[in-house]
Amino acid sequence: MDKKVSRCRILRYLFRCDTHVSFLLAFTSATILGNYTRVALTELSSYEPSYIAPGSVLWSNLVACMMMGMLQDLKKGGWFEPDELAKTFVVLTTGYCGALSSYSTMMLEMFLHSTSLMPSDTAKGMKLPNRAYGMMEFLSVLLVQLLVSMGSYIFGRSFAKNILLSFGPDMGLPEEKNELIPEPSVTGVESLWTYKLVKTVHLLFSLSAIPLIALIIVLGCVYDNHSRSFWTLPELLAIPAGFLRYYLAVWFNRSYEFFPLGTFFANQLAVITLAAFTMCLRGRSSGHPYVPIANTVTQCQVLTALSTGFSGTLSTISTFINEGYHLPLVRALVYYGASISLSYCILVIMLGSLAWTRGLTSSTC
């Protein structure tokens, strides 16, 4: 009996919201589910004829920024108080919303559209009327992506402030005491029901981490078709990418308040890796003009998973937009301008140099 009691105490301690183990497990689940949501939204929006170009990350960025805005105002309204729930806020914002949105994929879209190097363009031999129209495509992708993301972020904040936070402190729920969950000190909108809700979400995320990883590994070993490129391998690769982005933010974002270096480094590193993976996926091999460098299905699946899982998760638009929202306009423009300019130059140097010398083709998978 004593052993059972001690085990329960250990498990209860490990899965408390304020323990580091619980945070790591919950962050892992959030990263996996965020990547799954991004892949699912991309697949759902890939159809013909579509108002948005198939494969675009616009839908994912919209949803992620809306959720990021909602969570920001919910935190302001006291949903993530007391301090033991602060890590749940990081799990949902940096973990889930960060993995759901992708800065590097947006930059790749911008480069491919502005240079007529989309897979459909190279397959059909389509080009813009002249190179000057590349600027129009550049601005189209840039302005639509950023303004849609910023608009959805502001809408999310307004939705949380005017609707979610207007229900009142207790929503008519009766007062009750729970020995396992101590009642926090409630102030303002933050109350017992929000405390239980946030703590339950954190607990579910913590408990589901190991089963999710085990399920993904089993499915990845059983199915060797195209599902490895989207539904198994990318989610495993998203885990180290999500933690790398988080720790880069912890290490560098406080260095300069007017320029979030951590997010900047994560986004640029993601662009570099995505450019390298795309070069291998679509770059023409020296032996045959229509065969890519990654000329086997296995190579193509692994590189696609790295592009979607690692590079896509390492970068983030939701945090990028949130940081710009809290900066003065001039500093936000400097931050955005420096990030986008450097990323585009990286893509021109890496992917553009290959495309304009050897050429690009369609990927094997």
Phi and psi in degrees as a GROMACS rama.xvg file:
@    title "Ramachandran Plot"
@    xaxis  label "Phi"
@    yaxis  label "Psi"
@TYPE xy
-64.6323  -37.1304  ASP-2
-64.4677  -41.099  LYS-3
-64.1027  -40.6394  LYS-4
-64.1769  -43.0821  VAL-5
-65.4998  -38.0099  SER-6
-64.2329  -41.6886  ARG-7
-62.4635  -39.0145  CYS-8
-66.7586  -39.4491  ARG-9
-64.5232  -47.8103  ILE-10
-62.8535  -40.59  LEU-11
-64.0338  -35.8128  ARG-12
-70.4501  -44.1525  TYR-13
-62.7886  -36.5022  LEU-14
-97.8234  14.0637  PHE-15
-68.1582  149.405  ARG-16
-64.0039  -25.0578  CYS-17
-97.2287  6.64742  ASP-18
-91.5469  151.259  THR-19
-70.125  -36.8064  HIS-20
-62.9533  -44.8558  VAL-21
-61.8263  -39.4928  SER-22
-63.8229  -44.6776  PHE-23
-62.0705  -41.8683  LEU-24
-66.0988  -45.4968  LEU-25
-65.3162  -38.8576  ALA-26
-65.0783  -37.851  PHE-27
-61.9547  -47.7176  THR-28
-61.2526  -42.8237  SER-29
-62.5062  -39.8144  ALA-30
-65.5793  -44.3901  THR-31
-61.9935  -47.8915  ILE-32
-68.4648  -34.8779  LEU-33
-64.24  -41.9205  GLY-34
-66.6182  -40.2891  ASN-35
-59.4294  -43.4463  TYR-36
-63.4176  -41.3892  THR-37
-63.7421  -45.1904  ARG-38
-63.5694  -42.0814  VAL-39
-64.5974  -44.2673  ALA-40
-64.3519  -37.6312  LEU-41
-64.952  -41.8406  THR-42
-67.561  -40.2224  GLU-43
-65.3255  -31.7908  LEU-44
-91.9072  3.85923  SER-45
-97.5427  90.214  SER-46
-152.593  164.628  TYR-47
-121.624  138.808  GLU-48
-81.9415  136.338  PRO-49
-120.966  138.818  SER-50
-63.3568  -38.3057  TYR-51
-100.293  138.031  ILE-52
-56.6688  131.688  ALA-53
-55.7608  138.347  PRO-54
88.3627  -3.85565  GLY-55
-69.9633  148.669  SER-56
-93.8304  12.1201  VAL-57
-61.21  -44.2734  LEU-58
-62.5596  -42.4735  TRP-59
-63.4562  -44.1735  SER-60
-64.8113  -37.8433  ASN-61
-61.0477  -50.4868  LEU-62
-65.1339  -42.8227  VAL-63
-63.3771  -43.3271  ALA-64
-69.409  -34.4618  CYS-65
-63.6388  -44.6229  MET-66
-66.4276  -38.2442  MET-67
-61.0539  -43.5406  MET-68
-63.3909  -42.0718  GLY-69
-60.9679  -45.3181  MET-70
-65.8549  -34.1718  LEU-71
-62.432  -44.177  GLN-72
-76.8208  -29.698  ASP-73
-64.8614  -37.9683  LEU-74
-65.4049  -41.2628  LYS-75
-62.5832  -31.6968  LYS-76
-83.681  0.0752965  GLY-77
97.8011  12.4151  GLY-78
-68.757  -25.0535  TRP-79
-110.716  32.3717  PHE-80
-111.125  148.918  GLU-81
-72.9831  -169.527  PRO-82
-60.4543  -25.2001  ASP-83
-67.0424  -17.2106  GLU-84
-94.6307  -0.582225  LEU-85
-63.1487  -34.4469  ALA-86
-69.5715  -27.294  LYS-87
-64.9364  -35.6  THR-88
-62.3154  -42.0235  PHE-89
-65.4804  -39.8543  VAL-90
-59.4445  -44.6555  VAL-91
-77.5224  -33.4225  LEU-92
-88.265  -65.6255  THR-93
-67.2666  -38.1549  THR-94
-76.2501  -65.0472  GLY-95
-75.9341  -55.8035  TYR-96
-64.5044  -36.0329  CYS-97
-63.9582  -39.598  GLY-98
-76.3738  -28.1511  ALA-99
-70.8872  -36.0073  LEU-100
-96.2154  162.346  SER-101
-148.721  117.897  SER-102
-78.167  -42.4323  TYR-103
-64.201  -39.6498  SER-104
-66.0728  -37.5168  THR-105
-62.3535  -42.9627  MET-106
-66.7156  -37.2432  MET-107
-64.4593  -42.2818  LEU-108
-57.5386  -44.7616  GLU-109
-61.0979  -43.6894  MET-110
-67.9251  -45.9871  PHE-111
-65.9539  -39.3288  LEU-112
-68.5737  -40.1498  HIS-113
-75.1917  -13.4515  SER-114
-116.898  7.75759  THR-115
56.8459  43.3145  SER-116
-117.233  17.7979  LEU-117
-61.2356  150.96  MET-118
-53.4614  -39.1083  PRO-119
-67.3713  -32.6468  SER-120
-68.8941  -45.8577  ASP-121
-69.3797  -33.2437  THR-122
-68.7101  -37.4811  ALA-123
-99.933  -1.96677  LYS-124
68.6069  29.9979  GLY-125
-86.6155  141.672  MET-126
-138.424  158.668  LYS-127
-68.3018  156.51  LEU-128
-52.841  -42.0818  PRO-129
-155.14  171.928  ASN-130
-67.196  -21.5814  ARG-131
-64.6239  -27.313  ALA-132
-69.9148  -14.4382  TYR-133
-61.1935  -32.8802  GLY-134
-65.4012  -38.0446  MET-135
-64.1865  -41.3927  MET-136
-66.6513  -39.7979  GLU-137
-58.5354  -49.0385  PHE-138
-68.835  -33.9323  LEU-139
-61.2649  -50.1007  SER-140
-66.8539  -44.5536  VAL-141
-61.8454  -52.1887  LEU-142
-69.4969  -41.0685  LEU-143
-63.777  -48.2869  VAL-144
-62.857  -49.4515  GLN-145
-69.2447  -43.9648  LEU-146
-72.4294  -35.3313  LEU-147
-65.8229  -42.7559  VAL-148
-64.7021  -44.7455  SER-149
-66.4067  -40.9645  MET-150
-63.1341  -42.4137  GLY-151
-67.9564  -33.485  SER-152
-63.9978  -46.2055  TYR-153
-65.7824  -39.4563  ILE-154
-62.4209  -41.9067  PHE-155
-60.8659  -42.6103  GLY-156
-63.485  -43.5433  ARG-157
-66.382  -38.9241  SER-158
-62.8642  -44.4869  PHE-159
-66.6362  -41.15  ALA-160
-68.7638  -42.0363  LYS-161
-95.3832  -17.5619  ASN-162
-117.881  -59.7616  ILE-163
-65.5081  -35.522  LEU-164
-89.2359  3.23768  LEU-165
-99.2056  5.59001  SER-166
-76.3068  -17.2658  PHE-167
99.701  167.449  GLY-168
-60.4357  -46.4315  PRO-169
-121.651  -2.99359  ASP-170
51.7027  29.8217  MET-171
77.6569  8.7002  GLY-172
-75.9969  141.218  LEU-173
-70.8138  150.438  PRO-174
-71.6137  136.212  GLU-175
-149.291  154.246  GLU-176
-112.535  142.841  LYS-177
-132.102  123.679  ASN-178
-69.5607  -31.7803  GLU-179
-76.2067  -33.7131  LEU-180
-115.965  101.781  ILE-181
-65.5432  141.474  PRO-182
-73.5173  125.356  GLU-183
-79.8782  167.094  PRO-184
-77.4719  120.356  SER-185
-97.4722  133.498  VAL-186
-137.509  135.374  THR-187
65.9007  -131.474  GLY-188
-78.4309  -28.2562  VAL-189
-64.1527  130.533  GLU-190
-149.065  -175.741  SER-191
-64.113  -39.5642  LEU-192
-69.8694  -36.0954  TRP-193
-69.9328  -36.4881  THR-194
-59.9181  -47.2778  TYR-195
-65.9409  -39.5543  LYS-196
-62.0423  -50.5314  LEU-197
-64.5316  -40.4904  VAL-198
-67.4797  -35.606  LYS-199
-66.7036  -41.1274  THR-200
-60.6301  -44.9308  VAL-201
-62.0249  -42.1495  HIS-202
-63.7222  -41.7966  LEU-203
-63.7127  -41.8633  LEU-204
-64.1911  -40.1442  PHE-205
-66.2765  -44.3813  SER-206
-69.7737  -27.3343  LEU-207
-87.5316  -7.00472  SER-208
-62.0896  -55.7912  ALA-209
-65.2966  -45.4231  ILE-210
-59.6212  -37.7322  PRO-211
-63.9555  -46.1935  LEU-212
-62.3869  -44.1783  ILE-213
-61.9718  -42.8074  ALA-214
-63.7651  -41.745  LEU-215
-65.5922  -41.6342  ILE-216
-64.0179  -43.3507  ILE-217
-63.5176  -46.3395  VAL-218
-65.2669  -36.1893  LEU-219
-66.1183  -32.0198  GLY-220
-78.9209  -31.5567  CYS-221
-79.9566  -46.1753  VAL-222
-100.274  125.011  TYR-223
-113.261  20.455  ASP-224
-91.647  -158.13  ASN-225
-66.3287  -10.8245  HIS-226
-62.0695  -25.2597  SER-227
-63.4588  -28.4009  ARG-228
-76.5663  -21.0845  SER-229
-125.696  -35.7039  PHE-230
-114.714  -7.52672  TRP-231
-127.088  -65.3765  THR-232
-63.5498  -41.9018  LEU-233
-59.7258  -36.1057  PRO-234
-68.2876  -33.1566  GLU-235
-70.0213  -40.5947  LEU-236
-71.5587  -21.413  LEU-237
-69.7886  -26.2441  ALA-238
-62.6778  -55.5083  ILE-239
-64.2147  -31.0465  PRO-240
-66.2444  -41.8026  ALA-241
-63.8607  -42.8684  GLY-242
-68.4621  -36.599  PHE-243
-62.655  -43.5546  LEU-244
-62.7326  -41.5733  ARG-245
-63.6589  -46.583  TYR-246
-73.3803  -29.4379  TYR-247
-62.5272  -39.6633  LEU-248
-66.0809  -41.846  ALA-249
-63.8118  -40.8157  VAL-250
-75.9929  -37.6534  TRP-251
-117.69  -18.7698  PHE-252
-65.9158  -24.6375  ASN-253
-89.3996  -1.70023  ARG-254
-65.5941  -47.1703  SER-255
-132.061  113.489  TYR-256
-64.774  -28.2539  GLU-257
-86.294  -5.70121  PHE-258
-147.282  101.177  PHE-259
-69.3244  93.0437  PRO-260
-65.4941  -35.1092  LEU-261
-60.8566  -50.2175  GLY-262
-64.4956  -37.7816  THR-263
-60.6126  -47.6034  PHE-264
-63.5678  -42.3087  PHE-265
-62.8412  -44.1018  ALA-266
-65.8913  -41.8011  ASN-267
-69.5507  -39.1435  GLN-268
-63.1782  -38.1158  LEU-269
-65.2405  -39.8222  ALA-270
-64.1403  -41.4055  VAL-271
-62.4787  -47.5447  ILE-272
-66.8081  -39.512  THR-273
-65.1756  -38.8223  LEU-274
-62.8127  -41.8572  ALA-275
-64.564  -43.2486  ALA-276
-65.0901  -39.5253  PHE-277
-68.0181  -35.1705  THR-278
-59.8059  -43.0317  MET-279
-71.7998  -33.914  CYS-280
-72.5932  -39.4229  LEU-281
-120.023  -8.28629  ARG-282
-69.7845  136.784  GLY-283
-70.3134  136.346  ARG-284
-75.8831  160.474  SER-285
-72.393  -22.4657  SER-286
-80.68  -33.4483  GLY-287
-143.462  132.354  HIS-288
-68.3142  -20.1202  PRO-289
-110.985  9.95908  TYR-290
-109.678  125.831  VAL-291
-73.5756  168.723  PRO-292
-61.7218  -45.2011  ILE-293
-84.7132  89.0814  ALA-294
-97.1081  7.24371  ASN-295
-115.705  157.26  THR-296
-64.163  -39.641  VAL-297
-63.1417  -45.7608  THR-298
-60.0966  -42.2517  GLN-299
-64.9474  -41.9103  CYS-300
-64.8667  -41.8075  GLN-301
-65.768  -43.9275  VAL-302
-68.0742  -36.9845  LEU-303
-63.9109  -41.1572  THR-304
-65.0066  -39.1051  ALA-305
-64.4887  -40.174  LEU-306
-65.1477  -47.7481  SER-307
-75.802  -45.6838  THR-308
-81.2124  -54.5578  GLY-309
-79.6215  -59.9843  PHE-310
-65.8082  -41.1419  SER-311
-63.8102  -36.0645  GLY-312
-84.2271  -30.0882  THR-313
-63.8824  -31.7999  LEU-314
-99.8843  161.574  SER-315
-151.751  140.086  THR-316
-96.5216  -35.4737  ILE-317
-60.8759  -45.7672  SER-318
-68.8512  -37.169  THR-319
-57.9489  -45.7174  PHE-320
-70.336  -41.075  ILE-321
-62.5064  -40.5953  ASN-322
-66.5253  -42.4669  GLU-323
-64.6487  -33.3371  GLY-324
-64.2401  -34.8459  TYR-325
-89.098  -3.7407  HIS-326
-94.8993  152.143  LEU-327
-59.2185  153.593  PRO-328
-55.5327  -45.5581  LEU-329
-63.1852  -43.9471  VAL-330
-68.9877  -34.689  ARG-331
-64.8427  -41.2299  ALA-332
-65.3506  -38.2592  LEU-333
-64.4491  -44.2659  VAL-334
-63.2079  -48.0867  TYR-335
-66.5072  -43.4595  TYR-336
-63.8051  -43.7508  GLY-337
-64.7579  -42.1198  ALA-338
-64.658  -50.3182  SER-339
-69.2316  -39.9045  ILE-340
-63.1809  -47.4114  SER-341
-63.9287  -41.8267  LEU-342
-63.0495  -43.1563  SER-343
-66.2575  -39.0653  TYR-344
-62.8999  -39.5838  CYS-345
-60.9694  -44.3966  ILE-346
-66.4946  -37.7123  LEU-347
-64.2206  -44.6696  VAL-348
-68.5321  -45.3912  ILE-349
-82.1767  -63.3933  MET-350
-78.8781  -37.1576  LEU-351
-65.342  -40.8164  GLY-352
-62.1102  -36.645  SER-353
-71.983  -42.4686  LEU-354
-64.7739  -36.6088  ALA-355
-92.2719  0.382475  TRP-356
-112.805  -66.0854  THR-357
-87.9391  -35.7924  ARG-358
104.474  162.713  GLY-359
-113.603  155.393  LEU-360
-139.311  -173.07  THR-361
-81.4431  148.806  SER-362
-72.7701  161.287  SER-363
-68.8033  -33.1911  THR-364
